[in-house]
Amino acid sequence: MSNQFDVIAKPRYPSGHLNLRDSVLFVLGAPGWQITASIVVSIGIYFYLPPEGAGLDVQVSEEIFLGVLTAYGLARLIGGVIDSLADPIIGHLSDTSRSRFGRRRLYLILGIVPMVFTPALLFFPPGEPGSHEVFVYLTVLLSLYYIFFTVYVAPYNALIPEIARTDSERVELSRLRSIIGGPIIMTYGILWLAGIKLFKTLGMDATMAIQVVVVISCCVSFVFCMCPIFAVKEHELGFKPNSMDMKTALMVTLRNRPFLIYLFAQVVLILGITMSGPAIPYFARVILGRDEGFAAILSLTMLPGILLGFGVIPRVVTRLGTKNTLVTSVLILGLAHIPYGFLTPSVPGDSHDFFNLALIFSLSAFKGLAIAGMMILPTVILGQLIDLDQARTGFGRSAMYYGVQGLMTKWVYAASAAIMSYLLSAYGRSAEEPLGVLLIGPVAGTLCLISAGLYLCYPEEQVRQEGRDLMSEGKLSL
């Protein structure tokens, strides 16, 4: 079964992509910026709204207003909205750039330092915990972080369909990114928890332990994020800069109906899946009665499933196609989240402990298998849509597609954090009042199931066929 367009423009790289050394350098950028996101999302909510017994002060007011918002949720939402608005602007500027540094590489250089080191400042809030000063400080720093995150990440992602020109090449590049970056970010999810525990045993209080972990993490992130800058020689890719004005470029992108179907499915998926990682320390402490070190073990249990998924995904795509494989992955993930609502708080060794452990470890294995598909396949589908746009317009506008995707999805990360903070604040995050923690699984799972239904509507064959027809008619010009 053919699952790719022919090469759209003859690339100057071997076989349409980077050589192995440069491919490795390029994909190392992904765990770099993902580490900064983990600092902001996972460590951030743990620091500002800690679970009971963590030895940390609640940094922001837990008062609920407008029905569902907390101070932390509002700060994340404001940052997410600003981030969303920045995406199409940065995307258009990158698409139209004629810089001698490269239209993507220039923005990687501009964004790297503020993106990597702004997150560290989040963990040194001024003023007293719960004060307005802390809320304003959090909101301003989140907004700055997300702007520079977009400056780096949108052009980085736009390089993927320009380096890898066909579906099969994109699967392989995405798989390489996942094989290298997946274990790194999974390991990081373990190490930040283990690091907090280690520094506490060395005599630091919980706040200082987190601060040290975050500063070290930012330095590691900087090293990774430097790698793609040295990997890609954009002048050899041969893409024509976009000459449309921003309004026209935005309207042309939004008139791509299959892209909108993909986009709505992504919005709902992100809304659900973004709660999964930050919830792990809460399940470890509140439901299982264990500490951050055990939360690190819980994170590790997904790794075998992810690694297995990396091996089987290309074979499944060959048989089922990209869309059907992604739908299956999202369905598995949704079904694996819902049983978390049936857990009962326990302590090690009591009557519920074995059931809780068996259920969580089993579900983690299924989640890992599904996550492998989601680490690879959305990039391939978006590449199909970018190919179709290029066949229609003759311009390389991948950054605008990633920019519009960011416009529609970045606020969703913040909305997911707002939903999670609402559940924890309104329904409890202690062993005596665990409902807020227990609800995270069913809420996330239901959203994933809705996303799978939306992905079913994506017309993959129509997109690929129209691209082939335009190419055969000679309408593509670069």
N, C-alpha and C positions, 0 to 999 in steps of 0.2 A: 504494500500500500504506500503510494507516494504521499508524503506529508510535508511538502515544502515547495516553495517557488523556486524557479531557477535563479541563478545569481543575477541580481538586478543590474549591477555594474561590475565590470571585471575588476576585481581588487588587485592591488599590487602586493599584498601579503600572500604568503604561500597558502594555497587551499582556501582563501577567503578569510583567514583569521591570523592572529598573532602566532609567532613561533612559541614553543612550549615555555621557554624562559620568560618571555614578555607576557604570555598568557597568565602565568603564575603571578608575576608582579601586578598585572592588572586586577586579577580577582582578589588579591590581598587587600585592595582598597575597601572591599565590601565589609569584611569583619572590622576594619578600622572605623568606618562610620556607624556600623551597627553597635559597636561598643559604646560610642557616645550616646546612641539612642537608649541602650540598656541602662546607662547611668541615669539619664533623665527620667525614663519611664519606670524601671523596676526599682532601682535604688532610691530614686526620688520619692516615690509614694511610700516606700518603706521608711524613709527618713522623716518625711513630713507628716505621715499618718501611720505611726508604727503600731504593730500588734502589741497587745498587752504582754508585759514581761520582757520586752526587748531592751529595756534600760534606756529608752529614748523619750524625750519630751515631744508631745504633739506640737508641731510648729505653727499650725494655722488653725483658725477657728473651725469647729465642727458644726456650727449652726447651719441648718438647711434652709434655703430660701428659694423662691420661685418653684417650689415643689420638689425639685430634684438636685439643685446645685449646692455644693459646698464651696468654701473658699479655695481649696485646692483644685477642685473640678473647674471652677471659674477661671483660675489662673491658667490651667492647661488649655481650656477652651479658647481664651483670648490668644494665647501663643499659637494654637493650632489654626485659628482664623487668619492671623497675620502670615503664618507659614503658607497657608493655602493661596492667599492673594499674591505672595511672592513667586510662586511656582511658574505660572504662565509668563510672567514678566522676565524671569531669569531664563526660561526656556526660549522665549523669542529672541532675547539678546544673544544667547548662545548660538541659536540657529542662524542669525544674521551676521555674526561676528566675522571679521576678516583679519583678526589679529595674527601676527607672525608667530605667536606662541601656540596657535591653534584655537579654534572656536570653542572647544570643550576644555582643553588643557589650561587655558587662561583662567577659567573660573575655578578649576581645581586649586590652582595656585592662590587665588584671591580668598577662597573660602576656608582653606585648611586650618590655619592657626586659630581664628575665632571659633570655628565649629568645634575644634578639639578641646580648647581650654576654657571656653565659657561654662560648660557643665560643672567644672570643679568649683566655680564660684557659688553655685547653687547650695553648696553644703557648708557655707560660712555666712548664714543669714545674720543681719544686724537686728538689734532690738530684742525685746522679750518674746518668747514663744507665744503665739496667738495674737500678736500685735498687728496693727495695720501696716507697720513698716515691713514686717516679714512678708505679708501678702503682696505689697507693691514691689518689693525686691524680687520675689519669686516670679511675678508676672513679667517684669521688665527683662529679667535674665532669660526666661523661657522664650520671650518674643525674639530677643537677639539671637539666641541659639538656633531657633527654627529658621530664621532668615538665612544665616550662614550655612546651616545644614542644607538648605535648598541650593545655595550658591555652589556647593560642592557636589551634592548627590544628584541633582537633576542632570547636569552635563555628564557626570560619570555614567549614569544609566543610559543616557542618550548614545553613548559610545557603543553599547552592546549590539544593537541591530546594525551599526555601521561597521563594526569589526567582523561580526558573524553574519553572513548574508543570506543564509537559508535556514529553514526550520531545524534541520539536523545539526547544523553547526551551532545554532543557538541552544539546542538541547545540550550539546557537548560543552559549550562554554558555560552555560548555566550549571551544568552538572559539576564541572571543574570548580566553579565558584562555590558550589554547595559542598563538594567533597573537601575543599580546603577551608572555606570560610565557615561551613556548618559546624564542624568539630571545634573550631576556634571559638565561635560565639557560644556554643554549648559549654565548652570548658570554662569560658569566662563566666557564664551563668552559675557555674559551680564555684569558681575561684573567688568571686566577690563575696559570696556567702562564707566560704571557708576562710577567706582573708579576714573578715570581720571577727570571726571566732578566734583566729590565731592572734590577732593584735590585742584582743581582749584578754587572752591568756597571758600575754606579755605585759599586762598591767595597764593598758589604755582603757579609758572609759568607752562606752559604745559610740559616742559622738566622734571622738578622735579616731577610733578604729575605722569608721566609715570614711572620714575625711582622708585618711592615709590611703585607703583602698582606692578612693576616687582619683586622687592625684596620680597615683601609680598607673591607674587605668588610662587616664588622659595621655600620659607619656607613651604608653604602648600603642594607643590609638593613633597618635601622631606618626609613629614609625610606619604603621600599616598604610595610613592614608597617603604617605609620600610615594609609595611604590608605583601606583598608576601613572604618576607624573613622569616617571622615567621610562614607562613601558610603551606608550603610544606615540607614534610619529604621524600626526594627523595629516600632514601634507601628502603622505603617501596613500591616504584613503580615497581621495578623488571625489568627494561629495561636493555638490554645488551649494553654496550658502543660499538660504532663503531670501528672496527679494520682496516678499509680501510685507505690507504694513501689519502692525500687530492685530488690529481689528479684523482684517481680512483673514489673517492666519488663524485667529481664534475661531472665527465663524466657520471656516472651512473644516477645521478639526471637529467642531461640535455638530456639523451636519453629517458626520460619518456615523450612521445609525448603528452598525455593528460595534463600533467603539463605545457608544453610549450603553449598549447592553452589557458589554464587558465591564464598563465602569461601574454600573449599578451593582453588579455582582461583587466586584471588588470592595465597594463601600460597605456592603453588609458583611462580607467575610472579615474585613479588617475590624469592623465594630465588634465582632465576636471573638476573633482569635487574639486580639491585643490584650485581652484580660488574662489569658492563660499563663504567660510567664510571670507577671507580677503577683499572681495569686499563690504561687508555690510556697513562699515563706509563710503565708497565712495558714495554708493547709498543714504545713509541718508543725507550726507552733500551736494553732488553735484546735485543729482536729486530731492531730497525732500526738500532741503533747511533747514535741521534740524541738530542738534548737535549729539555728541556721546551718550547722554542719549537716544535719539530716536533710534539710532543704536542698543542699548541694547534691546529696545522693539521689533525691527525687528527680532533680534536673538531669542527672546522668542516665537515669533509666530510659529516657527517650532516645538516647544515642544509638543503641543497636538497631532500633526500628528505622531511624533516619539513614544509617549506613546501608541497611538492607534495601531501603527504598531507592537510594542512589544507584544501586546495581540493577534493580528491576524496572525502574521507570522507563528507560529508553526502549526496552523490549515491549512493555505494555503500550507505549505510545505507537510503536510500529503496528501493533494489532488493533488497538482501539481508536487511535487518533489522539491528538493533543487535548481537545475539548472533553471527550469522554473520560480520559484518564484523570483530568483535573476534577471533573464532577465526582468521580468515584473517590478521589482523595478528600474532597471537601465533605462528602457524605460520611466517610469513615471518621473524620475529625469531629463532626457534629455529634454523631452517635456516641463517640468516646467521651464527650464532655458531660452529657446529661446524667450519667449515673453518679457523678460527684455529689449530687443533691441527696443521695441516700445514705451518705456517711453519717456517723454519730461520733461526737467528740470522745476521745479515749485517752488513756495514758498507757505507756509501755507495759505490756503484760496483762492488761485487763481483758474482759470478755469480748469487747468490740475491736481490740487492737489488731488481731490477726485478720479479721474481715476487712478492716480499713486498709491495712497494708497490702493484702492480696488484691483488692479491687484497684487501688491506686497504681500499683506496679503493673498490673495487667493492662489497664487503660493507657498507661504511659507508653507501652510498647506499640499499641495501635495508633496513638497520637503521633509517635515518631515516624511510622510508616507513611501516614497521611501528610505530615509536615514536609517530608522529602518531595512529594509531588508539588506542594505549594511553593517550595523554594526554587523549583525549576520551571514549572509550566506557565504561570502568568506572563513571564517575560517572553516566552515563545509566542503566546497568543498576541501580546502587544506588538511583537515583531511582525506578525502577519498583517496587522492593521497598519503599521508604519509602511510596510512594503506596498500595500494597496494605495495608500496616500501618495507614496513616491511615484507609483505607476500612473496615478491620475495627474499629479502636479509637476513632476520632474525635479522637485527639490528635496533635499535631505532635511526633514523637519522633525526628526525624532525627539529633540528636546521639547518642542511644543507639545507633543503627545504626552511625554512624561510630565510636562508642566501642567497640562489640563488634568491629567490623572492626579497630580498633587493638589491642584485647586479643589478637586472633588473629594479627595481622600484624606488629606493631611488633618483637616479639622476632625475627621472621624477618629483618629488616634486620640485626640483630646476628648472627644465625646465618649469614647470607650473608657478613658480614665475617669471622666466625670461620672459615668454610670457605676463604675467599680467603687469610687469613693463614696457615692451615694449609698450603695448597698452596704458597705462597711460601716458607714456612719449611722444610717437609719435602722439597720437590722442587727447590728452587732458584729464584733470581731474578737470575741473572747470565748472560752470554753463554756461559760455560763449563758452567753448569748451568741451562738455561732451562726445564726441564720444568714447574716450578711455574707459570710464566707461560703456557706453551702449553696447559696443562690447563684454564685458566679458560674459554676459549671453548667446548670440548666439554661441560664440566660445565654451564655456563650454558645452552647450547643445548638440551641434553637436558631440563633442568628446564622450559624454555619449551614444548617439545613435549608434555610431560606435562600442563602447564597447559592447552594448547589442547584436549586430550582431555577434561579436566574441564569446561571451558567448554561443550563440546558437550552436556553433560548438563543445562545450565541450561534450565528450561522457560519460555522467554520468553512464548510465546503463552498458556500457562496463567495466568501471573502477570497479564498484561494483561487477559485475559478475566474472571478473577475480580474484578479491580478494577472493570471496567465493570459486571459483574452486581451487585455490591454497591451501586454508585452508582445504578443503575437501580431497585433495590429501595428506595432511600431510606434506606440504613443509615448513611450518612455524616452525622455531625453535628459542626460546629465551633462 
